[in-house]
Amino acid sequence: MAEKKSASQRFMGFTGKLRLIFGPAQKSGVDHPMTAENKELLKRREAEASQWETVKRADGSTYIVPKKP
């Protein structure tokens, strides 16, 4: 006897069939050139991130601390 599928399994099967017809979901636009504003924002974020370093504890958890000069 076949097992009854859960609602989430039925939904995923249905959406999979829709993707066959309509194609995949819309992807983010990463294939276009960056604007000057986005380039500047990226530079600021990279500068902020470079001030910190990630430290890993023995239990596997991580935290960030200021970088030592």
Number of C-alpha atoms within 10 A of each C-alpha: 3 4 5 8 9 8 9 9 11 12 12 11 12 11 13 14 12 12 12 9 9 9 10 11 7 6 7 6 7 7 7 6 9 11 9 9 8 11 12 12 12 13 11 12 11 11 11 10 11 11 13 14 13 11 12 11 9 7 6 7 8 10 10 11 10 11 10 7 4
